[in-house]
Amino acid sequence: MDEIQKSEYKKACANCGAELKFKPGSHQLTCDYCGYEEFIEQSKSSLRSLNWNTIYG
């Protein structure tokens, strides 16, 4: 059970080395110790709009 799943990625703070935390609904990682913030770039290729008629029509 020591295997890290894709949902368990961890990233260290570039400022102090502590673990950055992700707040659901935001687009950033934040360090609880020094306040450093790192924004997550969203990939436009991972999101696409689907037409209801194409799926169920």
Sequence and secondary structure as in RCSB ss.txt:
>XXXX:A:sequence
MDEIQKSEYKKACANCGAELKFKPGSHQLTCDYCGYEEFIEQSKSSLRSLNWNTIYG
>XXXX:A:secstr
     GGG   B TTT  BEEE TTSSEEEETTT  EEE    GGG     HHHHH 
